[in-house]
Amino acid sequence: MHELSICQSMLKQVCDVARQYHAPHVHSVRIQLGPLSGIEADLLKQVFPIASSGTLADGAELLIQTMPVRVLCKHCNAAFDVQINQLGCPVCGDTHTQLVSGDEMILDSVQLAGHH
């Protein structure tokens, strides 16, 4: 399960931010997760309390926002959100598209105790 190592890596960044701002505790962590990232949101939520145990993020809430899959048509340059199984251009019908977003995991925000 690579979600645990991903979570540990993310928590290292989160705790670095908390230390940088001299925060005693992390209240919440918000990430953006693309459906094509290969990361299971449910598994990430399950391992987060385990990975954060004993860290500045112990007891913090993990908030996950699902990002759309966005592609760019190489034929007509239209950019649009698509379903994972429908990557063709709705404007011109061409199937030569380039993935713009939807395969990433982004650390969006960290709410620290005593900070808003």
C-alpha positions, 0 to 999 in steps of 0.5 A: 500500500503506497498510500502510507509512504505518500502520507508520511512524505506529505506529513513531513512537509506539513510538520515542516510548515508547522515548525516554520511557524512555531505552531504547537499543533496542526489542526487540519490538512487539505489536499487536492487529489486527481482521479488519475493520481493512482492514490486511493482517497479512502486508503489515504484517510485510513492511514493518515491517523496512523502516519500522523501519530506522534507528530505535530499533526497527531489528531489533525483532520485530513480534508480531500478535495477531488480534482477534475480530469482536465484535458487540452485538445491538440486539434482545436486547443479547447480545454475541458473537464472530462470523465475518465473514460471519455477523453475525446474533445466535446468541441470538435470530436477529435481524440488527440488530447493532452492531460492537463490535470487530474493525475496529481496530489497537491498539498493545498493548505495546512491549518495550524493551531492558533492560526486562521 
